[in-house]
Amino acid sequence: MSGEDLRPLKKLAIWSLIVAAGLISAFVSFLSLVSVWIGFSEIHRAGSWLPVTGGILIFLLTLWLYIRAAGALRRHLKSPDLFEL
């Protein structure tokens, strides 16, 4: 099998990685947004700023990492040789 024969399989694998990373990012984002929500619901308690700050930072970090990883994988899709096996 040549590299050209495996091209559709490689594209499918890259798109699968992008979708899997998206699902993981969505899960982590959900947990961080729940943390923010709990922090705001307990605003009358001392230290309620900690889950809010942590949740926002984790959400932004997750979003940034996903955008960077998905962009890198999409650039590999546009390259003529994809991945060399």
C-alpha positions in Angstrom: 0.0 0.0 0.0 1.3 3.4 -0.9 0.9 6.6 1.1 -1.8 7.7 -1.4 -3.9 4.6 -0.6 -3.9 5.5 3.1 -4.8 9.1 2.6 -8.6 8.7 3.4 -7.7 6.6 6.5 -5.2 9.3 7.7 -7.8 12.0 7.2 -10.4 10.0 9.2 -7.9 9.5 12.0 -7.1 13.2 12.1 -10.7 14.2 12.2 -11.3 11.6 14.9 -8.6 13.1 17.0 -10.1 16.6 16.5 -13.6 15.3 17.6 -12.1 13.4 20.6 -10.2 16.4 21.7 -13.4 18.5 21.3 -15.3 16.1 23.5 -12.6 16.1 26.2 -12.4 19.9 26.0 -16.2 20.1 26.3 -16.2 17.9 29.4 -13.4 19.9 31.1 -15.1 23.2 30.1 -18.4 21.9 31.6 -16.6 21.1 34.9 -15.0 24.5 35.0 -18.3 26.3 34.3 -19.9 24.3 37.1 -17.1 25.4 39.4 -17.8 29.0 38.4 -21.5 28.5 39.0 -21.0 27.0 42.5 -18.6 29.8 43.3 -21.2 32.4 42.4 -24.0 30.6 44.2 -21.9 30.6 47.4 -20.8 34.2 47.1 -21.7 34.9 50.8 -19.0 32.5 52.0 -15.4 33.5 52.5 -13.2 32.1 49.7 -16.0 31.8 47.1 -13.7 33.7 44.7 -11.4 30.6 44.4 -13.7 28.3 42.4 -14.7 31.3 40.2 -11.2 32.2 39.4 -10.0 28.6 39.0 -13.0 27.7 36.8 -12.4 30.7 34.5 -8.7 30.0 34.2 -9.2 26.3 33.5 -12.0 27.2 31.0 -9.7 29.6 29.1 -6.8 27.3 29.2 -8.9 24.4 27.8 -10.3 26.6 25.1 -6.8 27.9 24.1 -5.3 24.4 24.1 -8.1 23.0 22.0 -7.9 25.8 19.4 -4.1 25.3 19.1 -4.3 21.5 18.9 -7.2 21.5 16.3 -5.4 24.2 14.3 -2.2 22.1 14.2 -4.1 19.0 13.2 -6.0 20.9 10.4 -2.6 22.2 9.1 -1.5 18.5 8.8 -4.6 17.8 6.8 -3.6 20.5 4.3 -0.1 19.3 3.9 0.5 17.1 0.8 2.0 14.1 2.5 0.0 14.2 5.8 1.9 11.8 8.0 4.7 9.6 6.9 4.3 6.0 8.1 
